[in-house]
Amino acid sequence: MQEEKMLSIEEVAVKLGVSYKTLCNWYAYKRKFPDDVWSQKLPDYTLGGDKNTKRLWKESDLDK
């Protein structure tokens, strides 16, 4: 079975056609208002990379 591709915040921003800062703002909003309907639409990310500080998204989650 093939492992799913994980994308960095920069790759996600390019695929969605938004800026890095816009993604950061969306997830800051999600942290502040986790029960909001718009916050619930954002897929969760995992931490990876050096010292688990890099946010990574599953490529299949981008359709959300």
C-alpha positions, -999 to +999 in steps of 0.1 A: +000+000+000+013+034-009+018+060+018-002+092+013+017+123+003+021+150+030+022+186+020+039+216+037+021+248+043+038+264+013+026+236-010-009+238+004-010+275-002+001+271-038-024+243-045-053+264-029-042+296-046-038+315-014-009+330+005+011+314+033-002+342+056-038+335+047-035+299+057-019+310+090-048+334+096-074+306+089-058+283+114-054+311+140-091+316+136-097+279+140-077+279+173-097+309+186-131+297+175-129+258+172-167+254+172-174+278+144-188+262+112-159+276+091-133+263+115-148+228+114-143+228+076-105+232+079-087+198+079-064+191+108-027+190+102+000+169+117+034+180+131+065+166+115+099+175+102+128+185+125+116+187+161+080+182+150+076+219+142+066+216+106+028+215+098+019+189+073-014+182+056-026+150+038-030+158+001-064+141+001-076+165+028-073+195+005-107+188-011-122+197+022 
